[in-house]
Amino acid sequence: MVSKLAYHQRLQRLLFLLRHRQAGTVTEIARQLNCTDRTVNYCLSKLRKDGFVIEFDRNLKKHVLLEDE
């Protein structure tokens, strides 16, 4: 079981990757975060539930964070 601190750090790392356009597919993100695809999907879902607009850009072939412009 992952500690709350480790979980929070994973979410923060995922947000960093999204904000800096370094996130890719779920599998690529999982490799970067050293976790499973399922965990990445759960984290993406959690961030979306918290109000972040995250979509998969098919042209870029990566997940992107859509921020207010």
Secondary structure, 3 states (H helix, E strand, C coil): CCCHHHHHHHHHHHHHHHHCCCCCCHHHHHHHHCCCHHHHHHHHHHHHHCCCEEEEECCCCEEEEECCC
